[in-house]
């Protein structure tokens, strides 16, 4: 599917729901990473890992902020979709297509990419700390 493609209303609603579930998962996983980071900090002297600890603390805060921003955008998009559906109720919703929310889709995709990169970097850091 291309970002500019128009999609049926039910599909947009499903995507919003899926994205919200993914963001909730990411939020929970970030909390887990923060706990693991704290465990690493307490197990190792600060002077040997200080820069890495601070880096990950800032990155996790940044990702949590991004999650909240995307959640807010999704909630607003869902509200707009709901108002639209209420306005056209009874017109065969499955046949009506809307813009694919290109910017929101790009923001979600960019977040997922950033998240995955940081997660992989953190996992390598964890492995290095266990040695």
GUSESE-943219 format. One record per atom (N, C-alpha, C, O): residue number from 1; residue in one letter; atom name; x, y, z. Coordinates in pm, whole numbers, plus 50000, padded with zeros to 5 digits. Each point is the difference from the previous one (the first is absolute). Layout:
% GUSESE-943219
   fise   lumse   gudren      xx      yy      zz
    NUM       A       CA       X       Y       Z
...
END
This chain:
% GUSESE-943219
   fise   lumse   gudren      xx      yy      zz
      1       X        N   50084   49882   50000
      1       X       CA   49916   50118   50000
      1       X        C   50088   50124   50000
      1       X        O   50097   50008   50075
      2       X        N   49870   50086   49842
      2       X       CA   50074   50125   49998
      2       X        C   49937   50096   50099
      2       X        O   49881   49992   50031
      3       X        N   50202   50098   50018
      3       X       CA   49953   50093   50102
      3       X        C   49888   50090   49948
      3       X        O   49913   50039   50077
      4       X        N   50089   49995   49793
      4       X       CA   49903   50092   49944
      4       X        C   49870   49930   49961
      4       X        O   49902   50066   49966
      5       X        N   50095   49802   50039
      5       X       CA   49883   49922   49962
      5       X        C   49884   50029   50095
      5       X        O   50020   50018   50120
      6       X        N   49859   49987   49825
      6       X       CA   49882   50018   50084
      6       X        C   49958   49862   50050
      6       X        O   50011   49900   49930
      7       X        N   49941   50098   50195
      7       X       CA   49965   49872   50062
      7       X        C   49859   50006   50056
      7       X        O   49951   50108   50034
      8       X        N   49982   49777   49977
      8       X       CA   49865   49996   50056
      8       X        C   50002   50041   50148
      8       X        O   50097   49977   50071
      9       X        N   49793   50083   49973
      9       X       CA   49990   50047   50138
      9       X        C   50025   49890   50104
      9       X        O   50074   50022   50096
     10       X        N   49866   49860   49887
     10       X       CA   50026   49896   50100
     10       X        C   50148   49964   50011
     10       X        O   50049   49968   50108
     11       X        N   50022   50036   49781
     11       X       CA   50143   49968   50002
     11       X        C   50078   50107   50077
     11       X        O   50092   49968   50075
     12       X        N   49871   50158   49906
     12       X       CA   50066   50107   50076
     12       X        C   49979   49980   50149
     12       X        O   50093   50012   50080
     13       X        N   49784   49957   49957
     13       X       CA   49970   49976   50141
     13       X        C   50083   49884   50053
     13       X        O   50052   50007   50111
     14       X        N   49961   49886   49813
     14       X       CA   50081   49885   50042
     14       X        C   50146   50038   50016
     14       X        O   50066   49957   50094
     15       X        N   49984   50125   49813
     15       X       CA   50139   50043   50010
     15       X        C   50022   50087   50124
     15       X        O   50100   49984   50070
     16       X        N   49809   50107   49955
     16       X       CA   50011   50083   50120
     16       X        C   50007   49912   50124
     16       X        O   50083   50021   50088
     17       X        N   49829   49881   49917
     17       X       CA   49995   49910   50115
     17       X        C   50132   49921   50013
     17       X        O   50054   49986   50109
     18       X        N   49996   49963   49780
     18       X       CA   50126   49925   49999
     18       X        C   50115   50091   50044
     18       X        O   50083   49960   50083
     19       X        N   49923   50160   49863
     19       X       CA   50107   50093   50036
     19       X        C   49996   50032   50149
     19       X        O   50104   50007   50066
     20       X        N   49777   50013   49987
     20       X       CA   49987   50032   50143
     20       X        C   50049   49882   50084
     20       X        O   50068   50020   50100
     21       X        N   49899   49859   49859
     21       X       CA   50048   49882   50073
     21       X        C   50152   49992   49993
     21       X        O   50066   49969   50100
     22       X        N   49990   50058   49783
     22       X       CA   50146   49997   49987
     22       X        C   50064   50105   50089
     22       X        O   50100   49972   50067
     23       X        N   49845   50148   49934
     23       X       CA   50056   50107   50083
     23       X        C   49991   49965   50148
     23       X        O   50092   50029   50077
     24       X        N   49798   49909   49963
     24       X       CA   49988   49955   50140
     24       X        C   50106   49896   50032
     24       X        O   50059   50003   50109
     25       X        N   49966   49906   49798
     25       X       CA   50104   49899   50020
     25       X        C   50137   50067   50012
     25       X        O   50078   49968   50090
     26       X        N   49952   50125   49819
     26       X       CA   50129   50070   50003
     26       X        C   50018   50073   50133
     26       X        O   50108   49997   50059
     27       X        N   49786   50067   49988
     27       X       CA   50006   50073   50126
     27       X        C   50035   49904   50115
     27       X        O   50085   50032   50083
     28       X        N   49850   49854   49921
     28       X       CA   50028   49901   50104
     28       X        C   50143   49945   49988
     28       X        O   50068   49979   50100
     29       X        N   49975   49999   49778
     29       X       CA   50135   49946   49980
     29       X        C   50106   50103   50040
     29       X        O   50104   49963   50055
     30       X        N   49870   50163   49919
     30       X       CA   50094   50105   50041
     30       X        C   50013   50001   50152
     30       X        O   50110   50017   50053
     31       X        N   49779   49966   50017
     31       X       CA   50005   49993   50147
     31       X        C   50086   49881   50045
     31       X        O   50075   50010   50097
     32       X        N   49914   49880   49833
     32       X       CA   50083   49883   50029
     32       X        C   50147   50033   49975
     32       X        O   50086   49964   50081
     33       X        N   49943   50103   49810
     33       X       CA   50139   50039   49970
     33       X        C   50055   50092   50109
     33       X        O   50115   49986   50041
     34       X        N   49802   50106   50005
     34       X       CA   50045   50090   50106
     34       X        C   50032   49923   50128
     34       X        O   50096   50032   50070
     35       X        N   49824   49868   49960
     35       X       CA   50027   49915   50117
     35       X        C   50132   49925   49981
     35       X        O   50081   49992   50092
     36       X        N   49939   49954   49789
     36       X       CA   50124   49928   49972
     36       X        C   50120   50094   50006
     36       X        O   50107   49962   50048
     37       X        N   49875   50159   49904
     37       X       CA   50107   50098   50005
     37       X        C   50035   50032   50146
     37       X        O   50117   50012   50035
     38       X        N   49783   50002   50048
     38       X       CA   50023   50025   50142
     38       X        C   50076   49883   50064
     38       X        O   50089   50021   50082
     39       X        N   49876   49859   49880
     39       X       CA   50070   49881   50053
     39       X        C   50146   50000   49957
     39       X        O   50088   49965   50079
     40       X        N   49937   50073   49798
     40       X       CA   50139   50008   49952
     40       X        C   50075   50106   50079
     40       X        O   50114   49978   50041
     41       X        N   49822   50135   49981
     41       X       CA   50062   50110   50074
     41       X        C   50036   49957   50143
     41       X        O   50107   50035   50050
     42       X        N   49805   49891   50014
     42       X       CA   50029   49958   50137
     42       X        C   50103   49887   50006
     42       X        O   50065   49981   50102
     43       X        N   49950   49945   49789
     43       X       CA   50095   49889   49998
     43       X        C   50141   50041   49958
     43       X        O   50095   49927   50024
     44       X        N   49919   50191   49914
     44       X       CA   50129   50046   49948
     44       X        C   50031   50139   50053
     44       X        O   49909   50081   50019
     45       X        N   50215   49946   50005
     45       X       CA   50037   50135   50044
     45       X        C   49962   50105   49895
     45       X        O   50017   49979   49880
     46       X        N   49931   50131   50166
     46       X       CA   49955   50107   49910
     46       X        C   50110   50052   49909
     46       X        O   49976   50033   49884
     47       X        N   50147   49973   50170
     47       X       CA   50107   50061   49922
     47       X        C   50036   49920   49876
     47       X        O   50060   50056   49908
     48       X        N   49905   49816   50085
     48       X       CA   50034   49922   49880
     48       X        C   49892   50005   49894
     48       X        O   50029   49982   49882
     49       X        N   49846   50041   50158
     49       X       CA   49889   49996   49904
     49       X        C   49920   50130   49995
     49       X        O   49896   50006   49936
     50       X        N   50153   50097   50131
     50       X       CA   49924   50124   50014
     50       X        C   49946   50057   49871
     50       X        O   49882   50034   49992
     51       X        N   50202   49977   49906
     51       X       CA   49956   50060   49874
     51       X        C   49891   49917   49933
     51       X        O   49903   50055   49947
     52       X        N   50114   49814   50055
     52       X       CA   49900   49912   49937
     52       X        C   49868   50004   50076
     52       X        O   49893   50004   49940
     53       X        N   50115   49996   50192
     53       X       CA   49879   50006   50082
     53       X        C   49922   50127   49970
     53       X        O   49879   49997   49978
     54       X        N   50192   50115   50022
     54       X       CA   49935   50129   49972
     54       X        C   49942   50001   49860
     54       X        O   49888   50048   49979
     55       X        N   50185   49899   49924
     55       X       CA   49950   49992   49862
     55       X        C   49867   49926   49995
     55       X        O   49903   50050   49944
     56       X        N   50093   49831   50116
     56       X       CA   49878   49920   49994
     56       X        C   49886   50064   50081
     56       X        O   49884   49992   49960
     57       X        N   50148   50069   50152
     57       X       CA   49896   50069   50078
     57       X        C   49933   50107   49914
     57       X        O   49878   50011   49997
     58       X        N   50203   50068   49934
     58       X       CA   49946   50107   49916
     58       X        C   49922   49943   49881
     58       X        O   49893   50050   49965
     59       X        N   50160   49847   49975
     59       X       CA   49932   49940   49886
     59       X        C   49866   49939   50041
     59       X        O   49902   50012   49927
     60       X        N   50093   49923   50189
     60       X       CA   49875   49942   50046
     60       X        C   49898   50109   50032
     60       X        O   49881   49984   49970
     61       X        N   50164   50127   50089
     61       X       CA   49909   50112   50026
     61       X        C   49947   50054   49868
     61       X        O   49881   50030   49988
     62       X        N   50207   49983   49914
     62       X       CA   49960   50051   49868
     62       X        C   49897   49908   49936
     62       X        O   49900   50046   49946
     63       X        N   50125   49822   50059
     63       X       CA   49905   49906   49942
     63       X        C   49866   50003   50071
     63       X        O   49895   49992   49936
     64       X        N   50106   50019   50196
     64       X       CA   49873   50008   50074
     64       X        C   49922   50124   49958
     64       X        O   49878   49995   49986
     65       X        N   50192   50115   49995
     65       X       CA   49935   50123   49956
     65       X        C   49942   49983   49859
     65       X        O   49890   50046   49971
     66       X        N   50185   49887   49943
     66       X       CA   49952   49975   49864
     66       X        C   49876   49910   50002
     66       X        O   49905   50023   49926
     67       X        N   50096   49876   50160
     67       X       CA   49884   49912   50012
     67       X        C   49878   50082   50040
     67       X        O   49893   49985   49941
     68       X        N   50122   50100   50158
     68       X       CA   49886   50080   50046
     68       X        C   49951   50095   49890
     68       X        O   49880   50018   49983
     69       X        N   50214   50042   49943
     69       X       CA   49961   50087   49891
     69       X        C   49924   49925   49891
     69       X        O   49899   50049   49950
     70       X        N   50148   49833   50016
     70       X       CA   49932   49919   49898
     70       X        C   49865   49950   50050
     70       X        O   49904   49993   49924
     71       X        N   50088   49974   50204
     71       X       CA   49872   49957   50057
     71       X        C   49897   50115   49991
     71       X        O   49884   49977   49967
     72       X        N   50161   50143   50062
     72       X       CA   49912   50116   49991
     72       X        C   49954   50022   49855
     72       X        O   49882   50025   49975
     73       X        N   50212   49966   49932
     73       X       CA   49964   50015   49858
     73       X        C   49900   49894   49958
     73       X        O   49903   50030   49930
     74       X        N   50119   49846   50112
     74       X       CA   49908   49891   49965
     74       X        C   49862   50023   50061
     74       X        O   49898   49978   49934
     75       X        N   50098   50067   50189
     75       X       CA   49871   50026   50064
     75       X        C   49924   50109   49926
     75       X        O   49879   49991   49981
     76       X        N   50192   50113   49978
     76       X       CA   49936   50108   49925
     76       X        C   49952   49951   49863
     76       X        O   49890   50034   49956
     77       X        N   50192   49887   49976
     77       X       CA   49961   49946   49870
     77       X        C   49878   49910   50014
     77       X        O   49910   50003   49916
     78       X        N   50087   49916   50189
     78       X       CA   49885   49912   50024
     78       X        C   49874   50080   50029
     78       X        O   49892   49963   49956
     79       X        N   50121   50147   50119
     79       X       CA   49885   50086   50028
     79       X        C   49946   50060   49870
     79       X        O   49879   50005   49978
     80       X        N   50212   50040   49936
     80       X       CA   49958   50058   49871
     80       X        C   49930   49894   49916
     80       X        O   49898   50028   49938
     81       X        N   50156   49853   50062
     81       X       CA   49940   49891   49924
     81       X        C   49861   49969   50055
     81       X        O   49906   49977   49924
     82       X        N   50080   50021   50207
     82       X       CA   49871   49971   50064
     82       X        C   49898   50107   49963
     82       X        O   49885   49969   49967
     83       X        N   50156   50158   50040
     83       X       CA   49908   50110   49962
     83       X        C   49957   49987   49854
     83       X        O   49884   50022   49967
     84       X        N   50211   49943   49948
     84       X       CA   49969   49984   49858
     84       X        C   49901   49885   49981
     84       X        O   49902   50014   49926
     85       X        N   50122   49875   50140
     85       X       CA   49912   49884   49987
     85       X        C   49861   50034   50050
     85       X        O   49901   49961   49938
     86       X        N   50090   50111   50173
     86       X       CA   49869   50039   50053
     86       X        C   49926   50091   49902
     86       X        O   49878   49993   49987
     87       X        N   50197   50093   49944
     87       X       CA   49938   50093   49905
     87       X        C   49946   49928   49877
     87       X        O   49903   50046   49939
     88       X        N   50159   49843   50023
     88       X       CA   49957   49931   49877
     88       X        C   49936   49865   50029
     88       X        O   49988   49917   49911
     89       X        N   49972   50061   50214
     89       X       CA   49945   49872   50042
     89       X        C   49894   49949   49902
     89       X        O   49911   50075   49959
     90       X        N   50099   49799   50005
     90       X       CA   49902   49937   49913
     90       X        C   50033   50007   49852
     90       X        O   49919   49958   49917
     91       X        N   50197   50092   50050
     91       X       CA   50035   50014   49857
     91       X        C   50088   49886   49951
     91       X        O   50061   50013   49894
     92       X        N   49949   49879   50178
     92       X       CA   50084   49889   49956
     92       X        C   50146   50029   50030
     92       X        O   50079   50025   49909
     93       X        N   49957   49973   50217
     93       X       CA   50132   50043   50044
     93       X        C   50114   49922   49935
     93       X        O   50107   50057   49976
     94       X        N   49872   49816   49995
     94       X       CA   50107   49919   49941
     94       X        C   50040   50046   49861
     94       X        O   50111   49973   49955
     95       X        N   49799   50097   49978
     95       X       CA   50030   50044   49863
     95       X        C   50062   50139   49995
     95       X        O   50052   50041   49897
     96       X        N   49942   50032   50213
     96       X       CA   50055   50135   50004
     96       X        C   50148   49990   50033
     96       X        O   50040   49929   50092
     97       X        N   50040   50143   49832
     97       X       CA   50145   49997   50022
     97       X        C   50048   50140   50035
     97       X        O   49947   50101   49955
     98       X        N   50157   49901   50129
     98       X       CA   50056   50126   50046
     98       X        C   50149   50002   49975
     98       X        O   50062   49897   49969
     99       X        N   49996   50223   50045
     99       X       CA   50145   50012   49992
     99       X        C   50063   49909   50104
     99       X        O   49941   49973   50105
    100       X        N   50178   49983   49865
    100       X       CA   50068   49900   50080
    100       X        C   50082   50062   50113
    100       X        O   50089   49934   50054
    101       X        N   49883   50189   49983
    101       X       CA   50071   50068   50108
    101       X        C   50151   49982   49985
    101       X        O   50067   49944   50087
    102       X        N   49981   50104   49803
    102       X       CA   50140   49982   49961
    102       X        C   50096   50044   50110
    102       X        O   50093   49926   50034
    103       X        N   49887   50192   50020
    103       X       CA   50092   50052   50101
    103       X        C   50000   49914   50125
    103       X        O   50106   49968   50054
    104       X        N   49777   49994   49992
    104       X       CA   49990   49916   50119
    104       X        C   50067   49865   49975
    104       X        O   50073   49950   50085
    105       X        N   49901   49992   49800
    105       X       CA   50061   49872   49963
    105       X        C   50153   50013   49996
    105       X        O   50071   49913   50050
    106       X        N   49979   50195   49892
    106       X       CA   50145   50022   49994
    106       X        C   50058   50020   50140
    106       X        O   50109   49951   50030
    107       X        N   49818   50121   50057
    107       X       CA   50046   50021   50138
    107       X        C   50008   49867   50076
    107       X        O   50096   49974   50072
    108       X        N   49802   49943   49911
    108       X       CA   49999   49869   50066
    108       X        C   50117   49915   49949
    108       X        O   50072   49939   50079
    109       X        N   49946   50058   49790
    109       X       CA   50110   49921   49941
    109       X        C   50137   50050   50046
    109       X        O   50088   49921   50031
    110       X        N   49929   50211   49974
    110       X       CA   50127   50057   50045
    110       X        C   50025   49967   50146
    110       X        O   50112   49968   50039
    111       X        N   49782   50038   50042
    111       X       CA   50015   49964   50141
    111       X        C   50043   49854   50013
    111       X        O   50092   49968   50076
    112       X        N   49842   49943   49852
    112       X       CA   50032   49857   50008
    112       X        C   50146   49975   49962
    112       X        O   50068   49919   50062
    113       X        N   49978   50151   49837
    113       X       CA   50139   49984   49957
    113       X        C   50096   50048   50110
    113       X        O   50096   49931   50033
    114       X        N   49878   50187   50022
    114       X       CA   50084   50053   50108
    114       X        C   49997   49908   50122
    114       X        O   50102   49974   50062
    115       X        N   49780   49979   49970
    115       X       CA   49982   49913   50115
    115       X        C   50081   49871   49982
    115       X        O   50071   49957   50091
    116       X        N   49917   49982   49793
    116       X       CA   50071   49875   49973
    116       X        C   50151   50020   50007
    116       X        O   50071   49916   50055
    117       X        N   49977   50192   49890
    117       X       CA   50144   50028   50003
    117       X        C   50049   50016   50144
    117       X        O   50103   49945   50037
    118       X        N   49823   50132   50042
    118       X       CA   50042   50020   50139
    118       X        C   49989   49870   50080
    118       X        O   50086   49970   50082
    119       X        N   49809   49954   49893
    119       X       CA   49983   49872   50070
    119       X        C   50119   49908   49971
    119       X        O   50055   49939   50091
    120       X        N   49983   50052   49783
    120       X       CA   50115   49916   49963
    120       X        C   50129   50049   50065
    120       X        O   50081   49921   50047
    121       X        N   49937   50211   49954
    121       X       CA   50119   50058   50063
    121       X        C   50001   49971   50150
    121       X        O   50105   49967   50056
    122       X        N   49779   50043   50008
    122       X       CA   49991   49973   50143
    122       X        C   50027   49853   50030
    122       X        O   50066   49968   50098
    123       X        N   49882   49944   49819
    123       X       CA   50024   49856   50021
    123       X        C   50150   49969   49990
    123       X        O   50051   49920   50079
    124       X        N   50018   50140   49828
    124       X       CA   50146   49980   49988
    124       X        C   50071   50054   50124
    124       X        O   50095   49939   50050
    125       X        N   49860   50176   50000
    125       X       CA   50055   50058   50121
    125       X        C   49979   49906   50118
    125       X        O   50092   49978   50079
    126       X        N   49789   49966   49933
    126       X       CA   49972   49905   50109
    126       X        C   50094   49879   49994
    126       X        O   50054   49957   50102
    127       X        N   49964   49991   49780
    127       X       CA   50088   49883   49982
    127       X        C   50142   50036   50040
    127       X        O   50067   49922   50068
    128       X        N   49980   50195   49891
    128       X       CA   50136   50044   50034
    128       X        C   50015   50018   50151
    128       X        O   50108   49975   50054
    129       X        N   49787   50067   50014
    129       X       CA   50006   50020   50145
    129       X        C   50005   49869   50078
    129       X        O   50048   49997   50113
    130       X        N   49904   49899   49828
    130       X       CA   50001   49869   50068
    130       X        C   50135   49932   49998
    130       X        O   50024   49906   50075
    131       X        N   50064   50142   49839
    131       X       CA   50133   49936   49987
    131       X        C   50090   50033   50114
    131       X        O   50114   49955   50004
END
